């Protein structure tokens, strides 16, 4: 009975008795969720256009951030370093298309997935060789002070990161729906063969989508790197994006956003109100549990394309 | 490029150690295997530690002509701070160059795996300031050493320090202390000690776990906001430390009431946080900076006086200095053994005896260049921990400064706990504790 009370009554009573703190938990969860979505977006973009689950997305985040900081350490101004890093990410996309994807056209998606694992190991070693393994400070001038309103404390940095994430999603939505390239991307995502038959160049589309994904990785790298310093652990942030993808679906940009918000809030609320019951540190695995519960009802994810197969 | 340089230097240094004695055969070399992690998520911590150790071994050859005239050989193996790879590295290196003198696992996980292997392979383990705390009881853990101090001693020293800061141990009653720890065997090490002392001194302890790697800790710090502790102890590693420091600053927690374990107190932990880290404190068991005699010797013999070149290898940083102290204690164990068996290559078993009879006083420390830099140490058959005192260092935004005298651990509490844990280990593993009075 005591256990049942601790699980089903006490946490809700705590939420009711401390509404200000509960609000703070939820708002912080939402802001953290946007940061997860930033990483998840990179996965979605590539999967939408090529049905490849890009295992290397996490290391791309690290590689982009390392390149940016490396260039800034050479004395290059931040704005120029950002542009040069974008150029590096485009070059990387070109190389990936030419060396990795082109020879594997028409191969099973699983083989393409395996090739991205290889890419991960390559970028891991290449990045460390090029820029070193030391922790690098990334200061792009975003204030890190807190704002307190009615007892609720929020980090200015987190708020700005959320705004940047929202702008990025808005920009990507415009890109996908209003531009010719965006429509071509969606056509390739719907059906490779049909897209090729109407003259859409698959190789160019792949370069574009990997470049855009590289750009998203750079934004994620800047935001996460400014929080914790740019170091190898940044690549592990991809692990935080996986439950977001499971929940939101691999093909939906809005799914990545909503999934991120649900995971962000869910894991924070669970950790704070239910975590102490079993010694804490439950938020990592709780995110997966939450995502799997959603999968029971929507196997394709919240916004994923419905799976219809002829029998 | 830096990485390449560091790696290259490591390889060259390793080869140079052997090449320095062209006529030497394996039986003429004193071999120190180096389990390092220069890559992976914990590389920022692994690199300075490894560089410090390597530089001291090289210095021993160049400045002292080896240990007792026997040239030191080193060989690195990359563990990525991964227990499985670490054990493979140990297996690969243990028999090289005539056999390993001792092994520094540089990971609590690897240490746990090597403890049962040590008596079989006759390779003693020196896990300096990490590993299994119970190994301080030498009657049970004949082949493992964790001097000059352990996690439990450090935790008790932190409580003593907080007591001093609060105006007396009696003022700890009713205080709130939060422990934020890496959710691993390492991170959980201080909990029994802090719980025990909580019962004695009446402070309220809250332990909050953070999962690897610790990049995202918002939930933990929201709980800190709600709890409003008087003091926070941080038992973190890698990126977890710098994130924790930034989160503490974000909620405006007073940084001088935030104390990290000695593995949460390097430059890599505070620099990413920028000004937010000012005032943050951490434990240590040696001094700070690059101005001791040992640093002069290293600059002179290894870097031709070029301090900028040396700094590229983390010269003078906290973990580099820890590597120096670690290597020095290992070499001194060999020297202690040589005092008994003569100036020749010592086997693992002989080095184990040297470790157990290590007695490095002020005078010897001064001769080695460590005068005033670390405390004298005396190890015995019963006590593999040594003396156990701890210092507190504080970050001023530019560098670490010592802000305490040596703080003695609360031995009357910690030692019985160690003996109890060691006895439990002995019972589980059918080990009959040694009678130290009968040891030669």
Boltz contact constraints between the chains, C-beta under 6 A:
constraints:
  - contact:
      token1: [A, 21]
      token2: [B, 226]
      max_distance: 6.0
  - contact:
      token1: [A, 25]
      token2: [B, 222]
      max_distance: 6.0
  - contact:
      token1: [A, 28]
      token2: [B, 218]
      max_distance: 6.0
  - contact:
      token1: [A, 32]
      token2: [B, 218]
      max_distance: 6.0
  - contact:
      token1: [A, 128]
      token2: [B, 3]
      max_distance: 6.0
  - contact:
      token1: [A, 129]
      token2: [B, 3]
      max_distance: 6.0
  - contact:
      token1: [A, 129]
      token2: [B, 4]
      max_distance: 6.0
  - contact:
      token1: [A, 132]
      token2: [B, 2]
      max_distance: 6.0
  - contact:
      token1: [A, 132]
      token2: [B, 3]
      max_distance: 6.0
  - contact:
      token1: [A, 133]
      token2: [B, 3]
      max_distance: 6.0
  - contact:
      token1: [A, 133]
      token2: [B, 43]
      max_distance: 6.0
  - contact:
      token1: [A, 134]
      token2: [B, 44]
      max_distance: 6.0
  - contact:
      token1: [A, 135]
      token2: [B, 44]
      max_distance: 6.0
  - contact:
      token1: [A, 135]
      token2: [B, 268]
      max_distance: 6.0
  - contact:
      token1: [A, 135]
      token2: [B, 272]
      max_distance: 6.0
  - contact:
      token1: [A, 137]
      token2: [B, 271]
      max_distance: 6.0
  - contact:
      token1: [A, 137]
      token2: [B, 272]
      max_distance: 6.0
  - contact:
      token1: [A, 146]
      token2: [B, 250]
      max_distance: 6.0
  - contact:
      token1: [A, 155]
      token2: [B, 250]
      max_distance: 6.0
  - contact:
      token1: [A, 228]
      token2: [B, 215]
      max_distance: 6.0
  - contact:
      token1: [A, 228]
      token2: [B, 239]
      max_distance: 6.0
  - contact:
      token1: [A, 228]
      token2: [B, 242]
      max_distance: 6.0
  - contact:
      token1: [A, 228]
      token2: [B, 243]
      max_distance: 6.0
  - contact:
      token1: [A, 229]
      token2: [B, 242]
      max_distance: 6.0
  - contact:
      token1: [A, 229]
      token2: [B, 272]
      max_distance: 6.0
  - contact:
      token1: [A, 231]
      token2: [B, 44]
      max_distance: 6.0
  - contact:
      token1: [A, 231]
      token2: [B, 239]
      max_distance: 6.0
  - contact:
      token1: [A, 232]
      token2: [B, 41]
      max_distance: 6.0
  - contact:
      token1: [A, 233]
      token2: [B, 41]
      max_distance: 6.0
  - contact:
      token1: [A, 233]
      token2: [B, 213]
      max_distance: 6.0
  - contact:
      token1: [A, 233]
      token2: [B, 215]
      max_distance: 6.0
  - contact:
      token1: [A, 233]
      token2: [B, 239]
      max_distance: 6.0
  - contact:
      token1: [A, 236]
      token2: [B, 213]
      max_distance: 6.0
  - contact:
      token1: [A, 237]
      token2: [B, 215]
      max_distance: 6.0
  - contact:
      token1: [A, 268]
      token2: [B, 219]
      max_distance: 6.0
  - contact:
      token1: [A, 271]
      token2: [B, 219]
      max_distance: 6.0
  - contact:
      token1: [A, 272]
      token2: [B, 219]
      max_distance: 6.0
  - contact:
      token1: [A, 272]
      token2: [B, 222]
      max_distance: 6.0
  - contact:
      token1: [A, 272]
      token2: [B, 223]
      max_distance: 6.0
  - contact:
      token1: [A, 280]
      token2: [B, 208]
      max_distance: 6.0
  - contact:
      token1: [A, 280]
      token2: [B, 209]
      max_distance: 6.0
  - contact:
      token1: [A, 281]
      token2: [B, 183]
      max_distance: 6.0
  - contact:
      token1: [A, 281]
      token2: [B, 209]
      max_distance: 6.0
  - contact:
      token1: [A, 281]
      token2: [B, 211]
      max_distance: 6.0
  - contact:
      token1: [A, 283]
      token2: [B, 219]
      max_distance: 6.0
  - contact:
      token1: [A, 284]
      token2: [B, 211]
      max_distance: 6.0
